[in-house]
Amino acid sequence: MKGGQSVLSDRTSRALEGVSGAVRSGAKVKKLHKIMRNHEDLWLTAYARIQSNRGALTRGVDDNTLDGFGMGRLQDLMASIRDGSYRPKPVRRMYILKDPKNPNGKKRPLGIPTGNDKLVQEVARTLLEIIYEPIFTERSHGFRPSRSCHTALLEIVDSWKGTKWICEVDIKGYFDSIDHEKLISILEAQIDDKAFIKLIELFLKAGYLENWKYNATYTGTPQGGVISPILANIYLHELDKFMDEKIRAFNKGKRRKPNKEYRALIYQIGRRREFIRQHGETHEKSVIYLAEMEELSKKLRTLPSVDMHDPEFKRLHYVRYADDFLIGIIGTKEETTQIMADVTDFVEKSLKLTVSREKSRLGALDKGALFLGYGITARIMPKQMKCKVGTAAGRDVYATKRTVTSHIHLSVPEDRIRNFAQKCGYGTYDTGLKDIRARIMMTNLSDFEIVSKFNSELRGFANYYSLAPKYYLNKLEWMAHISLYKTLGRKHGETWAKWFRRIRNDGRSLRFEKNGEINYLRVYSLIDRRKSDIPMNVDKKPNLFNFDGRSELLTRLGANRCEYCGDENGPFEIHHVRKLKDVSKGTEKWKQLMIQRQRKTLVLCKSCHTDLHRGKLPDNRFAA
């Protein structure tokens, strides 16, 4: 959720605080359905939060989208919730590529609800988030406020030092396999509201249309539904609780025992150092001791200060992002095998899901693992390195010390880089300069658009892999830049080397003219990438009641005035466009008004909105 001033009334805030208070006290939550049917501002906030989503104007099984939203439509929808007549419509199933840049790749199903159903789901999702967000564990990172793939990976880097074994458990078709009865029973353990539970059940069993043929749904949550991510998290919260119990039972010892060999070397070095202090460095025996101390110190640097195989020290680690989770163990292989068997048994018997034996595996972490697109490896580095040792005066304190345990190293899998370069059309990753290509299809674009496109591609990839060292992407950056220079050269009938010199000499920027002014567009470089997309001072308990709700849009709707003709009698509806670019070249007055105001929405009276969609909105109604 974004920050900002709350648009919720005091009455609604008190109702939501009551829900939160029940959760804190350990009691079951009640009156959720009552809150839904009686708090209009909660619905307005829900609409404002989803109206700018990419799928806001995507049609479900009918023409009902978020376009045309107004108070009349909202009141009708709330009335149907109030009298129990509301029934969600089946979602429209379509298939999208798992990787949009690979047209021949695998596809996954996507269920598209109607506009009204999206709004009802968002209201229900908001209430579920208030209930479950304080309950969810710190080890869950998917679809949660202020959490992401990066927070999950950072947890591994920060907390998994010394991990020896890794368990990867793959769940087959998770979102399509969620057991409805099990999910309802999980919800009923926390929520005592039959009407609200029934509403959730209606969404689960709404079915889908594929090729205009109705199909009932007996398992799963529709991927693409607003409420699906939090329901999926609620379901796997049971796994999180199971793993918390396993961790408490498995963990043993506060620290490893000292390494006897390491301590013996420290003692031998100390004795020689004391002799030299007493007799001086010129003493015949001191000369021998100095040489021995150098050899002993070299050996010391190869040894850990603690017993890395201490049977009295054990740790179990677990992190989850949606249905992807990883288990790390400091212990024996036999213990690791048993833990994997226990987790597999719980997932299949208690959660009624299927584990893919082919994709699940157990192995040593020093051999590497793949999680959330990153390579994860345990590395032992017996050398001096800069380490964080504490905090003072609000700043991190670092010191140079020798590492004693294996550290987690994040890498970028080469096949990910290779596939990305190929999909973007840069050329063949494993060859040289001669195989880097100009992107012919882009030569009809402006120079500004070409550079912007290259920047957007490389920035997105590099920022996602910002937790890995930069050197993994050096070659990709070089390929992207050469491909850019060749594309610009091809467009202008010049050599790529000329563009290389031109941009480099200008500080890695493209000079262009816009509206009579000289501007510069910087060519993206790896030095510009973010270290992380997550602020390090994220509150562990976010404020769930500070909804910004894009209050500017709601204020405009509440003004009760058509922004086109000035009518104040209403009723009023909100017209949406997907992108301002879609109307940028239009000559119609309403399009000019949206461009002028830099808004993708326009509050219209019903008459104007109807005329707009009929293509008969008269220009003379333009409001100055």
C-alpha positions as a printed Julia matrix, in Angstrom:
624×3 Matrix{Float64}:
   0.0     0.0     0.0
   1.13    3.45   -0.72
   1.41    6.11    1.91
  -0.78    9.18    2.04
  -3.75   10.54    3.85
  -6.51    8.13    4.66
  -9.75    8.57    2.75
 -11.65    6.32    5.15
 -14.14    7.84    7.56
 -13.68    7.59   11.3
 -16.63    5.2    11.39
 -14.99    2.84    8.88
 -11.59    3.12   10.55
 -13.15    2.11   13.88
 -14.82   -0.89   12.24
 -11.51   -2.03   10.73
  -9.73   -1.45   14.03
 -12.31   -3.74   15.61
 -11.34   -6.46   13.14
  -7.67   -5.93   13.91
  -8.35   -5.93   17.67
 -10.11   -9.29   17.44
  -7.07  -10.73   15.66
  -4.71   -9.39   18.33
  -6.8   -10.86   21.11
  -6.9   -14.27   19.47
 -10.67  -14.2    18.94
 -12.48  -15.1    15.77
 -13.34  -12.17   13.53
 -17.02  -11.32   13.03
 -19.2    -8.82   11.13
 -17.04   -8.74    7.97
 -20.09   -9.01    5.73
 -21.72   -6.18    7.71
 -18.68   -3.98    7.08
 -18.85   -4.77    3.37
 -22.49   -3.88    2.97
 -22.51   -0.71    5.1
 -19.27    1.2     4.45
 -19.35    2.99    1.12
 -15.96    4.66    1.57
 -14.3     1.25    1.85
 -15.63    0.44   -1.63
 -14.54    3.79   -3.03
 -11.04    3.19   -1.69
 -11.0    -0.29   -3.19
 -12.04    1.07   -6.59
  -9.4     3.81   -6.46
  -6.69    1.25   -5.71
  -7.48   -1.06   -8.64
  -8.7     1.38  -11.28
  -5.2     1.97  -12.64
  -4.28   -1.71  -12.84
  -3.38   -3.07  -16.26
  -6.45   -5.31  -16.27
  -8.95   -2.63  -15.2
 -10.33   -2.35  -18.73
  -9.88   -5.99  -19.71
 -13.25   -7.62  -20.36
 -14.36  -10.76  -18.61
 -17.33  -12.77  -19.89
 -19.24   -9.55  -20.63
 -18.6    -5.86  -21.3
 -18.52   -5.0   -17.61
 -15.16   -3.36  -16.82
 -14.19   -0.61  -14.37
 -14.98    1.92  -17.07
 -18.23    3.69  -16.23
 -17.82    3.41  -12.48
 -20.05    5.79  -10.56
 -22.02    6.14   -7.34
 -25.16    4.66   -8.86
 -23.3     1.54   -9.97
 -21.6     1.28   -6.57
 -24.86    1.56   -4.65
 -26.49   -1.11   -6.81
 -23.55   -3.42   -6.19
 -23.62   -2.83   -2.43
 -27.37   -3.44   -2.43
 -26.86   -6.85   -4.07
 -24.31   -7.72   -1.35
 -26.76   -6.51    1.3
 -29.76   -8.55    0.12
 -27.71  -11.62   -0.83
 -28.56  -11.51   -4.52
 -24.96  -10.92   -5.65
 -23.49  -13.78   -7.69
 -20.05  -13.56   -9.28
 -19.92  -14.43  -12.94
 -17.58  -17.08  -14.36
 -14.14  -15.79  -15.25
 -13.04  -15.67  -18.86
 -10.11  -18.05  -19.24
  -7.29  -17.2   -21.55
  -3.72  -18.43  -21.79
  -0.69  -16.19  -21.57
   2.99  -16.9   -22.01
   4.94  -17.57  -18.84
   7.69  -15.56  -20.51
   6.21  -12.81  -22.74
   9.43  -12.57  -24.73
   9.39  -16.23  -25.69
   6.5   -16.76  -28.15
   7.15  -20.5   -28.28
   7.37  -20.97  -24.52
   4.94  -22.53  -22.07
   1.61  -20.88  -21.3
  -0.37  -20.58  -18.08
  -4.11  -20.07  -17.63
  -5.4   -16.65  -16.61
  -8.91  -16.04  -15.33
 -10.36  -12.58  -15.99
 -13.26  -11.5   -13.75
 -15.8    -8.85  -14.67
 -15.31   -5.28  -13.44
 -17.89   -5.62  -10.65
 -16.36   -8.9    -9.48
 -12.9    -7.3    -9.38
 -14.27   -4.59   -7.12
 -16.01   -7.0    -4.74
 -12.86   -9.12   -4.6
 -10.73   -6.09   -3.75
 -13.0    -5.18   -0.83
 -12.87   -8.76    0.44
  -9.1    -8.87   -0.1
  -8.65   -5.69    1.96
 -10.5    -7.25    4.89
  -8.56  -10.51    4.6
  -5.28   -8.6     4.57
  -6.19   -6.8     7.79
  -6.91  -10.18    9.4
  -4.0   -12.22    8.13
  -1.14   -9.79    7.61
  -0.37   -9.63   11.37
  -0.61  -13.44   11.5
   1.62  -14.32    8.54
   5.15  -15.29    9.46
   8.32  -13.37    8.63
   9.35  -16.23    6.34
   6.53  -15.52    3.86
   7.38  -12.91    1.19
   4.98  -13.3    -1.75
   2.08  -10.88   -2.41
   2.58   -8.99    0.84
   3.04   -5.28    1.6
   6.68   -4.13    1.45
   7.9    -7.63    0.54
   9.2    -9.08   -2.69
  11.51  -11.64   -4.28
  14.39   -9.46   -3.1
  13.38   -9.58    0.58
  13.18  -13.38    0.35
  16.65  -13.56   -1.19
  18.1   -11.09    1.32
  16.79  -13.25    4.15
  18.79  -16.16    2.72
  21.93  -14.05    2.35
  21.67  -12.6     5.86
  20.54  -15.66    7.83
  21.71  -18.81    6.07
  25.47  -18.57    6.73
  26.95  -22.01    7.31
  24.06  -23.87    5.65
  25.23  -27.22    4.3
  22.19  -28.92    2.78
  19.31  -27.65    0.67
  15.81  -29.03   -0.02
  13.81  -27.91   -3.05
  10.18  -29.07   -2.99
   8.11  -28.33   -6.11
   4.3   -28.24   -5.93
   2.51  -29.2    -9.15
   0.06  -26.58  -10.44
  -0.41  -24.98   -7.04
  -2.98  -22.29   -7.87
  -5.12  -24.8    -9.78
  -4.89  -27.47   -7.08
  -5.97  -25.68   -3.9
  -8.63  -27.78   -2.18
 -11.77  -25.68   -1.64
 -13.0   -27.53    1.44
  -9.6   -27.29    3.06
  -9.34  -23.57    2.29
 -12.82  -22.88    3.7
 -11.97  -24.79    6.89
  -8.78  -22.7     7.26
 -10.8   -19.49    6.87
 -13.44  -20.67    9.35
 -10.74  -21.22   11.97
 -10.14  -17.45   11.98
 -13.45  -15.98   10.73
 -16.89  -16.44   12.3
 -19.05  -14.95    9.57
 -21.04  -17.37    7.42
 -22.15  -14.72    4.93
 -18.57  -13.59    4.28
 -17.3   -17.16    4.01
 -20.14  -17.91    1.59
 -19.04  -14.97   -0.56
 -15.5   -16.36   -0.77
 -16.92  -19.76   -1.65
 -18.97  -18.23   -4.45
 -15.81  -16.85   -6.02
 -14.05  -20.2    -5.74
 -16.91  -22.05   -7.42
 -17.85  -19.43  -10.03
 -16.3   -21.53  -12.8
 -14.8   -20.28  -16.05
 -15.62  -19.89  -19.72
 -13.15  -21.25  -22.25
 -14.1   -20.95  -25.92
 -17.54  -19.87  -24.61
 -18.02  -23.21  -22.9
 -18.77  -23.2   -19.17
 -16.52  -25.27  -16.9
 -17.18  -25.77  -13.2
 -14.31  -25.29  -10.73
 -13.86  -27.85   -7.96
 -10.31  -26.94   -6.96
  -7.97  -23.98   -7.24
  -8.24  -20.22   -7.27
  -8.45  -18.4   -10.62
  -5.04  -16.97  -11.55
  -5.74  -13.36  -12.38
  -8.39  -12.87   -9.73
  -7.79   -9.97   -7.34
  -8.4   -12.16   -4.31
  -6.42  -15.21   -5.46
  -2.93  -14.2    -4.17
  -4.02  -13.68   -0.57
  -6.14  -16.85   -0.58
  -3.08  -18.75   -1.85
  -1.0   -17.23    0.97
  -3.64  -18.13    3.58
  -3.58  -21.73    2.34
   0.22  -22.07    2.5
   0.31  -20.29    5.86
  -0.44  -23.75    7.2
   2.89  -24.89    5.75
   4.59  -21.86    7.33
   3.22  -22.83   10.75
   4.29  -26.45   10.22
   7.82  -25.31    9.38
   7.93  -23.02   12.43
   7.23  -26.06   14.6
   9.91  -28.07   12.78
  12.42  -25.25   13.27
  11.74  -25.02   17.02
  12.11  -28.78   17.41
  15.2   -29.1    15.2
  17.35  -26.12   16.18
  19.98  -26.97   18.78
  22.83  -25.11   20.49
  23.66  -21.42   20.68
  27.02  -21.64   18.93
  29.46  -24.19   17.6
  32.2   -25.66   19.78
  35.69  -24.18   19.37
  37.94  -25.91   16.87
  40.6   -27.72   18.93
  43.19  -27.58   16.15
  42.57  -23.85   15.71
  42.92  -23.22   19.45
  46.13  -25.27   19.57
  47.66  -23.14   16.81
  46.65  -19.95   18.65
  48.41  -21.32   21.76
  51.59  -22.21   19.86
  51.74  -18.8    18.18
  51.14  -17.1    21.54
  53.99  -18.99   23.24
  56.43  -18.02   20.52
  55.27  -14.4    20.54
  55.82  -14.25   24.34
  59.33  -15.71   24.02
  60.24  -13.12   21.38
  58.87  -10.33   23.61
  61.04  -11.45   26.5
  64.28  -12.23   24.64
  64.09   -9.93   21.61
  64.04  -10.66   17.9
  67.84  -11.03   17.71
  67.9   -14.09   19.95
  68.92  -17.25   18.06
  65.72  -19.08   19.01
  63.57  -16.0    18.24
  64.7   -16.1    14.61
  63.52  -19.71   14.39
  60.25  -18.83   16.15
  59.55  -15.95   13.73
  59.79  -18.32   10.78
  57.59  -20.87   12.56
  55.0   -18.21   13.44
  54.65  -17.28    9.77
  53.99  -20.9     8.83
  51.6   -21.41   11.73
  49.7   -18.22   10.78
  49.33  -19.44    7.19
  47.85  -22.71    8.45
  45.64  -20.82   10.91
  44.06  -18.84    8.07
  42.92  -22.09    6.45
  41.02  -23.29    9.52
  37.68  -22.22   10.95
  37.74  -21.08   14.57
  34.82  -23.38   15.37
  33.97  -27.02   14.73
  31.96  -26.93   11.51
  30.75  -30.5    12.15
  29.64  -29.97   15.73
  26.74  -32.44   16.27
  25.42  -30.25   19.11
  24.78  -27.31   16.76
  21.91  -27.64   14.27
  19.83  -25.15   12.32
  16.79  -25.4    10.04
  16.03  -22.49    7.67
  12.93  -21.89    5.56
  11.81  -19.12    3.22
   8.76  -18.93    0.94
   7.64  -16.74   -1.94
   4.11  -17.76   -3.04
   4.37  -21.48   -3.84
   8.17  -21.41   -4.23
   9.97  -22.31   -1.02
  13.46  -23.37   -0.02
  14.69  -25.28    3.03
  18.27  -25.05    4.32
  19.8   -27.32    6.97
  22.89  -27.27    9.15
  22.95  -30.92   10.14
  23.48  -34.37    8.69
  22.31  -35.65    5.32
  20.13  -38.21    7.09
  18.36  -35.44    9.01
  17.92  -33.48    5.79
  16.39  -36.51    4.07
  13.93  -36.95    6.94
  12.92  -33.28    6.91
  12.25  -33.4     3.17
  10.14  -36.54    3.64
   8.16  -34.88    6.47
   7.52  -31.73    4.41
   6.47  -33.74    1.36
   4.12  -35.82    3.52
   2.55  -32.67    5.04
   2.04  -31.0     1.67
   0.38  -34.06    0.15
  -1.67  -35.37    3.09
  -2.56  -32.25    5.08
  -2.73  -29.69    2.26
  -3.93  -32.16   -0.39
  -1.43  -30.91   -2.96
   0.86  -32.9    -5.25
   4.64  -32.73   -5.04
   6.62  -33.18   -8.24
   9.29  -35.8    -7.49
  11.03  -34.99  -10.76
  11.56  -31.31   -9.92
  12.12  -31.71   -6.18
  15.65  -32.44   -4.99
  18.01  -32.64   -2.04
  21.66  -31.66   -2.31
  24.66  -29.88   -0.88
  24.37  -26.1    -1.03
  27.99  -25.74   -2.15
  26.84  -27.4    -5.39
  24.28  -24.64   -5.87
  20.52  -24.25   -6.07
  18.08  -22.15   -8.1
  15.54  -19.95   -6.31
  13.46  -17.11   -7.76
  15.7   -16.97  -10.83
  18.93  -16.57   -8.82
  21.72  -19.08   -8.41
  22.39  -19.68   -4.68
  25.67  -21.19   -3.53
  27.44  -21.66   -0.21
  31.05  -20.45   -0.48
  33.86  -20.81    2.03
  36.26  -17.89    1.7
  39.25  -18.3     4.07
  40.54  -14.8     3.51
  40.33  -11.35    4.97
  37.18   -9.56    3.92
  35.14   -6.53    4.89
  32.21   -7.5     7.12
  29.5    -5.6     8.94
  30.12   -5.88   12.69
  27.49   -3.53   14.13
  25.8    -0.15   14.07
  26.85    3.1    15.75
  25.29    6.55   15.57
  22.82    5.29   12.99
  25.54    4.08   10.63
  26.8     0.6     9.78
  30.21   -0.28   11.23
  32.54   -2.49    9.19
  35.74   -4.31   10.04
  38.16   -6.55    8.2
  38.11  -10.08    9.55
  38.54  -13.65    8.48
  35.4   -15.56    7.56
  34.78  -18.76    9.51
  31.67  -20.17    7.88
  30.33  -20.58    4.4
  28.62  -17.45    3.09
  25.71  -17.29    0.66
  26.62  -16.12   -2.82
  23.96  -14.98   -5.29
  24.66  -15.35   -8.99
  22.87  -14.85  -12.31
  22.44  -18.17  -14.15
  24.13  -17.94  -17.52
  21.18  -19.53  -19.31
  18.97  -16.67  -18.02
  21.37  -14.12  -19.5
  21.71  -16.04  -22.75
  17.93  -16.37  -23.2
  17.37  -12.7   -22.36
  19.93  -11.57  -24.96
  18.31  -13.79  -27.58
  14.75  -12.67  -26.8
  15.72   -9.0   -26.96
  17.42   -9.53  -30.31
  20.91   -8.49  -29.22
  22.54  -11.48  -30.89
  24.23  -14.7   -29.82
  25.61  -14.52  -26.31
  28.44  -17.01  -26.76
  30.0   -15.37  -29.81
  31.75  -12.1   -30.48
  31.16   -8.65  -31.91
  30.36   -9.79  -35.44
  27.25  -11.68  -34.24
  25.71   -8.74  -32.36
  22.81   -7.5   -34.49
  20.98   -4.31  -35.25
  17.26   -4.54  -34.48
  15.81   -3.79  -37.89
  12.19   -3.61  -36.7
  13.04   -0.63  -34.49
  14.56    1.56  -37.21
  11.17    3.17  -37.92
  11.11    4.61  -34.39
  12.64    7.89  -33.28
  16.13    7.9   -31.75
  14.57    8.75  -28.41
  12.18    5.78  -28.6
  14.98    3.4   -29.62
  17.22    4.39  -26.7
  14.25    4.34  -24.29
  13.34    0.81  -25.39
  16.89   -0.48  -24.89
  17.09    1.28  -21.53
  13.81   -0.2   -20.34
  14.82   -3.76  -21.24
  18.27   -3.7   -19.7
  17.18   -1.71  -16.63
  14.42   -4.21  -15.78
  16.73   -7.22  -16.06
  19.65   -5.58  -14.25
  17.51   -4.23  -11.41
  16.0    -7.64  -10.75
  19.47   -9.13  -10.54
  20.84   -6.21   -8.52
  21.56   -8.49   -5.55
  24.2   -10.39   -7.58
  27.64   -8.94   -8.37
  27.73   -6.67  -11.38
  30.34   -8.71  -13.26
  27.74  -11.35  -14.18
  26.03   -8.8   -16.44
  29.06   -7.03  -17.92
  28.92   -8.91  -21.2
  25.15   -8.44  -21.49
  25.57   -4.69  -21.03
  28.26   -4.63  -23.73
  26.01   -6.58  -26.12
  23.02   -4.29  -25.46
  25.07   -1.15  -26.1
  26.63   -2.47  -29.33
  23.2    -3.6   -30.56
  21.89   -0.1   -29.77
  24.73    1.58  -31.69
  24.21   -0.75  -34.65
  20.44   -0.06  -34.65
  20.97    3.71  -34.64
  23.66    3.37  -37.3
  21.39    1.24  -39.47
  18.61    3.81  -39.19
  20.81    6.75  -40.21
  23.03    4.91  -42.71
  26.12    5.39  -40.52
  28.6     3.09  -38.82
  27.89    1.88  -35.31
  31.33    3.15  -34.29
  30.25    6.72  -35.07
  27.32    6.39  -32.71
  29.59    4.8   -30.14
  31.87    7.82  -30.2
  28.96   10.27  -30.29
  27.23    8.89  -27.21
  30.44    8.21  -25.29
  31.81   11.66  -25.93
  28.57   13.11  -24.64
  28.81   11.36  -21.29
  26.87    8.23  -22.35
  23.84   10.32  -23.32
  21.83   10.83  -26.49
  21.3    14.47  -27.47
  17.86   15.23  -28.89
  15.56   18.18  -29.43
  12.05   18.37  -27.95
   9.71   21.36  -28.12
  12.55   23.56  -29.27
  14.73   22.6   -26.3
  17.9    20.5   -26.24
  17.59   17.48  -23.95
  19.73   14.48  -23.09
  18.68   10.89  -22.58
  21.22    8.82  -20.67
  22.01    5.38  -22.05
  21.42    2.93  -19.21
  24.53    1.5   -17.58
  25.0    -1.11  -14.85
  26.38    1.58  -12.56
  22.84    3.0   -12.46
  21.19   -0.19  -11.21
  19.47   -0.31   -7.85
  21.05   -2.35   -5.09
  17.59   -3.48   -4.02
  13.97   -2.57   -4.71
  13.16   -2.79   -1.01
  13.92   -0.03    1.53
  15.96   -1.39    4.39
  13.86    0.38    7.04
  10.59   -1.42    6.2
   8.3    -1.7     9.23
   7.63   -5.29   10.2
   4.05   -4.38   11.1
   2.71   -2.1     8.38
  -0.13    0.33    9.01
  -3.08   -1.42    7.42
  -5.48    1.49    7.78
  -3.6     4.27    6.03
  -5.14    3.91    2.61
  -4.18    6.61    0.17
  -6.84    5.32   -2.23
  -5.78    7.81   -4.94
  -7.94   10.35   -3.17
  -7.55   12.88   -6.0
  -9.79   10.75   -8.26
 -12.35   10.25   -5.52
 -12.39   14.0    -4.85
 -13.14   14.64   -8.51
 -15.96   12.1    -8.47
 -17.34   13.63   -5.28
 -17.43   17.1    -6.87
 -20.57   16.02   -8.77
 -19.67   17.92  -11.93
 -19.09   16.68  -15.46
 -15.54   17.59  -16.47
 -16.65   17.87  -20.11
 -19.93   19.72  -20.22
 -20.13   21.12  -16.7
 -23.45   19.41  -15.83
 -24.03   19.16  -12.08
 -27.21   17.09  -12.02
 -25.66   13.7   -12.73
 -25.51   10.81  -12.45
 -21.75   10.74  -13.0
 -19.43    8.03  -14.28
 -15.67    7.72  -14.74
 -14.3     7.12  -18.21
 -10.99    5.22  -18.41
  -8.31    4.79  -21.04
  -5.47    2.26  -20.74
  -2.71    4.69  -21.63
  -2.53    8.39  -22.41
  -0.62    7.31  -25.5
  -3.88    5.79  -26.79
  -5.47    9.25  -27.03
  -2.37   11.37  -27.66
  -3.0    11.71  -31.41
  -6.76   12.21  -31.2
  -8.33   15.47  -32.26
 -11.53   15.05  -30.26
 -12.01   17.6   -27.5
 -12.35   14.99  -24.76
  -9.02   13.42  -25.76
  -7.37   16.84  -25.77
  -8.77   17.42  -22.29
  -7.23   14.19  -20.97
  -3.87   15.01  -22.54
  -3.98   18.53  -21.2
  -4.64   17.29  -17.67
  -2.3    14.27  -18.0
  -5.02   11.97  -16.64
  -6.2     8.57  -17.79
  -9.62    9.22  -16.26
 -12.4    11.71  -16.97
 -15.46   12.26  -14.76
 -18.48   12.57  -17.06
 -22.21   12.79  -16.72
 -24.0     9.68  -17.93
 -25.21   11.48  -21.07
 -21.69   12.52  -22.11
 -20.26    9.1   -21.31
 -22.91    7.36  -23.41
 -22.31    9.75  -26.32
 -18.54    9.23  -26.04
 -18.84    5.46  -26.45
 -21.27    5.94  -29.35
 -18.76    8.23  -31.0
 -21.27   11.1   -30.95
 -19.89   13.34  -28.21
 -20.26   16.91  -29.58
 -17.18   19.14  -29.5
 -19.27   22.17  -28.54
 -19.8    20.75  -25.09
 -16.15   21.19  -24.26
 -15.71   22.87  -20.88
 -13.18   25.67  -20.89
